[in-house]
Amino acid sequence: MRKAKRPTIKDIASLSGYSINTVSRALRGRGYVSAEAKQKILQIAEKIGYYKDKTALSLRNRQTRIIGVVIVDNSNPFYADVLRGIEEVAYAEGYETILVNSYRDPEREKVALIRLIERRVDGLIITSTQQNWDFLLWVRNTGINVVLVGSHHEGLLSVRPDDIKAGYLAAKHLVQMGHRKIVMLNSLPHKFTSQMRLKGFLNGAGDEAQVRVINSAEGFENAYRTFEDFLKNLWSGETAVFCYNDIFAYAAIKCLNDQGLRVPEDMSVVGVDDLVFSSIVSPPLTTVRIDRFQLGRTAFQGVLGRLDREETIVDVELVVRNSVKRIG
């Protein structure tokens, strides 16, 4: 079957009786065209299914109005909310987004970035694997606006939560509730966020509590296995666990329950993020709230060149629920 011919401005001009220049002005909304002519032209365009050729426009304007977004895992509710914030501003500003998952694979991230650059995107928003810094700096040096979300690297624009404060608030709350031996179920040590949350947590605990750190790869299953191994082999009287994020906290709660232990009676649990599920798990999770939508919205402002500093930090707050027990 022969592919249907795409309607053109010439077709509209022929059907309307107006010149190509008049039709072009009417469709672009620029230059003088009588109200009667404009109405007739737009009606014909709609009837025959005419749409602007954005590729041709982008070649003329050297702007695609497309932003590439590389997410490490958009099935994670945290990143899904960040993406919603990005798309909210993109829609309001008349931009489109192309989403690519890297699945936390540095090589997939690099390939995704190359393909987006080949698509001539106007900017890139990245939740990075944090293992391609030299390549990201090279991309920035080509003139493409690059914005990191959730991490930071010198020379790159970034928007991130106040991770030091997140760790600090969690530690202070646990110490105030009487906990003196605490384990931190953290992500991998090379990650900027892991480092910052650990720094804040140690600052908050100070000399009042002993802190043991265990590290896990991202994801519910990895966190579960790591915490299970801790409970079976390393647990030495810790009464609370501070988790890198709420997904880790859900894993810790399930692991404790599977071992016949109760939260918070046998061990208190604190997370970071305040995902939608955190208020409905049993028990409701005490966590540090991050405004994921604001991260996304601010990142898009950055890719448009509207941020006046290299690093923008979004505030966080402690949300107290029922997963922490007062002891002592």
C-alpha positions in Angstrom: 0.0 0.0 0.0 1.4 3.4 -1.0 2.0 5.7 2.0 -0.3 8.7 2.1 1.2 12.0 1.1 1.7 14.4 3.9 -0.3 17.7 3.4 1.9 20.7 2.7 1.5 24.5 2.7 1.2 24.3 -1.1 -1.9 22.1 -0.7 -3.5 24.7 1.6 -2.7 27.5 -0.7 -4.2 25.7 -3.6 -7.4 24.8 -1.7 -7.8 28.3 -0.1 -6.9 30.4 -3.1 -4.3 32.4 -1.0 -0.6 32.7 -1.8 1.9 30.5 -0.1 3.3 33.5 1.8 -0.1 34.4 3.1 -0.7 30.8 4.2 2.7 30.7 5.9 2.0 33.9 7.8 -1.4 32.6 9.0 0.0 29.3 10.2 3.0 30.9 12.0 0.8 33.6 13.5 3.3 36.2 12.4 2.8 39.1 10.0 -0.5 40.6 8.8 -3.3 38.3 7.5 -6.9 39.3 7.5 -9.1 37.6 10.1 -11.3 36.1 7.3 -8.2 34.7 5.5 -6.7 33.3 8.7 -9.9 31.6 9.7 -10.3 30.0 6.3 -6.6 28.8 6.1 -6.7 27.3 9.6 -10.0 25.5 8.8 -8.5 24.0 5.7 -5.3 23.0 7.5 -7.3 21.2 10.2 -9.5 19.5 7.6 -6.7 18.0 5.5 -4.6 17.1 8.6 -1.7 19.6 8.1 0.9 19.8 10.9 4.0 21.9 11.1 7.2 20.2 10.1 9.1 20.7 13.3 12.3 19.2 11.9 12.4 21.8 9.2 11.7 24.5 11.7 14.5 23.3 14.0 16.9 23.4 11.1 16.0 27.0 10.4 15.9 28.1 14.0 18.8 25.9 15.2 16.5 24.9 18.1 14.5 21.7 18.5 12.7 22.6 21.7 13.4 19.1 22.8 15.1 18.2 26.1 16.7 14.9 26.7 16.1 13.3 30.1 18.2 10.3 31.2 16.9 8.6 34.3 18.7 5.8 36.1 15.4 4.0 36.8 12.0 5.6 36.2 10.2 2.7 37.8 11.5 4.1 41.1 8.8 6.4 42.5 11.4 9.0 43.4 12.5 9.4 39.8 8.9 9.1 38.5 8.1 12.2 40.6 11.2 14.1 39.4 10.1 13.4 35.9 6.6 14.7 36.6 8.2 18.0 37.7 10.3 18.1 34.6 7.3 17.5 32.3 5.1 20.0 34.1 7.5 22.9 33.2 8.3 21.4 29.7 4.6 21.5 28.8 4.2 25.1 30.2 7.2 26.3 28.2 6.3 24.6 25.0 9.0 22.0 25.1 9.0 18.2 24.5 11.0 15.6 26.4 12.7 12.4 25.3 13.1 10.0 28.2 15.8 7.3 28.3 16.5 4.8 31.1 20.1 4.0 31.8 19.2 1.3 34.3 22.2 2.4 36.4 24.6 1.2 33.7 27.3 3.7 32.9 27.7 2.4 29.3 24.0 2.6 28.6 24.0 6.2 30.0 26.8 7.2 27.7 25.1 5.6 24.6 21.8 7.4 25.6 23.6 10.7 25.8 25.3 10.3 22.4 21.9 9.4 20.8 20.2 12.4 22.4 23.0 14.7 21.2 22.6 13.2 17.7 18.9 14.2 17.9 20.1 17.8 18.5 18.3 18.2 21.8 18.5 21.7 23.3 19.5 20.4 26.7 20.0 17.4 28.9 18.7 16.6 32.4 20.5 13.6 34.0 20.2 11.5 37.1 23.7 10.2 36.6 25.3 6.9 37.4 28.2 9.2 38.5 30.8 7.2 36.5 30.9 9.3 33.3 32.1 12.6 34.6 34.7 13.3 31.9 32.1 12.6 29.2 29.5 14.8 30.8 32.0 17.7 31.0 32.8 17.2 27.3 29.1 17.4 26.5 28.8 20.6 28.4 31.8 22.0 26.6 30.0 21.4 23.2 27.5 24.1 24.3 24.6 21.8 25.4 23.1 22.8 28.7 23.6 19.8 31.1 21.8 19.7 34.5 22.4 16.9 37.1 19.6 16.0 39.4 20.4 14.5 42.8 24.2 14.6 42.6 26.9 17.2 42.1 30.2 17.5 40.2 32.4 20.5 39.8 31.9 22.3 36.5 28.3 20.9 36.0 25.0 22.6 36.9 23.2 20.6 39.5 20.0 20.5 41.4 19.9 18.3 44.5 18.2 17.9 47.9 20.1 18.9 51.0 21.4 15.5 51.7 23.6 16.5 54.6 20.6 18.0 56.4 18.6 14.8 55.6 21.2 12.7 57.4 21.5 15.2 60.2 17.7 15.4 60.9 17.4 11.6 60.9 20.3 11.2 63.4 19.1 13.9 65.7 15.6 12.4 65.8 17.0 8.9 66.7 19.3 10.3 69.3 16.5 12.3 70.9 14.4 9.1 71.0 17.1 7.5 73.1 19.0 5.4 70.5 22.7 5.0 71.1 23.6 2.1 68.7 22.5 2.7 65.2 23.2 1.1 61.8 23.1 3.1 58.6 22.0 1.0 55.6 23.6 3.2 53.0 24.0 3.0 49.2 27.4 2.5 47.5 30.3 4.6 48.9 31.2 6.2 45.5 27.9 7.9 45.2 27.8 11.6 46.1 24.4 11.3 47.8 25.6 8.4 50.0 28.6 10.4 51.1 26.5 13.5 51.9 23.8 11.6 53.8 26.5 9.7 55.8 28.3 13.0 56.6 25.1 14.6 57.9 24.2 11.5 59.9 27.5 11.3 61.6 27.4 15.0 62.4 23.9 14.6 63.9 24.9 11.5 65.9 28.1 13.2 67.2 29.5 11.5 70.3 26.0 10.5 71.5 25.6 7.4 69.4 27.7 4.7 67.8 27.1 4.3 64.1 27.8 1.3 62.0 27.6 1.6 58.2 26.7 -1.1 55.8 26.6 -0.5 52.0 24.2 -1.9 49.5 23.6 -1.6 45.7 20.4 0.2 44.7 17.1 -1.5 44.7 14.7 -3.3 47.1 16.1 -6.8 46.6 19.8 -5.7 47.0 18.9 -3.8 50.2 16.9 -6.7 51.6 19.8 -9.1 51.0 22.4 -6.7 52.5 20.2 -6.1 55.6 19.4 -9.8 56.0 23.1 -10.6 56.1 23.7 -7.8 58.7 20.9 -9.2 60.9 22.3 -12.8 60.7 26.0 -12.0 61.0 26.8 -8.5 62.2 24.0 -7.3 64.4 25.4 -6.4 67.8 22.6 -4.6 69.7 21.8 -1.8 67.3 18.3 -0.5 68.1 17.6 1.6 65.0 18.5 1.6 61.3 18.7 4.8 59.2 18.1 3.9 55.5 19.6 5.6 52.5 16.1 6.0 51.0 12.5 4.8 51.6 13.0 1.8 49.2 15.8 0.7 51.5 13.5 1.3 54.5 10.7 -0.9 53.0 13.3 -3.6 52.5 14.5 -3.3 56.1 11.0 -3.5 57.4 10.1 -6.6 55.4 13.4 -8.2 56.3 12.8 -7.6 60.0 9.3 -8.9 59.8 10.5 -12.0 57.9 13.0 -12.6 60.7 10.2 -12.5 63.3 11.2 -9.0 64.5 8.8 -6.1 65.0 9.1 -2.5 63.9 9.6 -0.4 66.0 9.5 -2.6 69.1 12.7 -4.6 68.1 14.2 -2.1 65.8 13.3 1.5 64.7 13.5 2.4 61.0 14.0 5.8 59.4 14.1 6.5 55.6 14.6 9.4 53.2 12.2 10.6 50.4 8.7 10.4 51.8 7.4 8.4 48.9 3.6 8.0 48.6 3.7 4.5 50.1 5.6 5.7 53.3 2.4 6.9 55.0 0.6 3.6 54.4 3.2 0.9 55.1 2.9 -0.8 58.4 4.0 0.9 60.5 3.9 4.3 58.8 7.5 5.3 58.1 9.3 8.1 59.8 11.3 9.7 57.0 12.9 12.8 55.6 10.8 14.4 53.0 12.3 15.5 49.7 10.3 17.6 47.2 10.9 15.5 44.1 8.6 17.7 42.0 10.6 20.8 42.9 13.8 19.0 41.9 12.3 18.3 38.5 10.9 21.8 38.0 14.1 23.5 39.1 16.2 21.2 36.9 14.2 22.3 33.8 14.7 26.0 34.8 18.4 25.2 34.8 18.4 23.6 31.4 16.8 26.8 30.1 19.7 28.8 31.6 17.6 30.4 34.4 19.6 29.4 37.5 22.1 31.9 38.7 24.5 29.4 40.5 26.1 26.1 39.7 24.5 24.2 42.5 20.9 24.6 43.7 20.0 22.8 46.9 16.4 22.0 47.7 15.4 22.0 51.4 14.2 18.8 53.2 12.1 18.2 56.3 11.6 15.4 58.9 8.3 13.7 58.9 7.6 11.8 62.1 5.4 8.8 62.0 5.3 5.5 63.9 8.4 3.5 62.9 10.6 4.9 65.7 10.3 3.8 69.3 11.5 5.9 72.3 13.9 3.9 74.4 15.8 4.5 77.7 
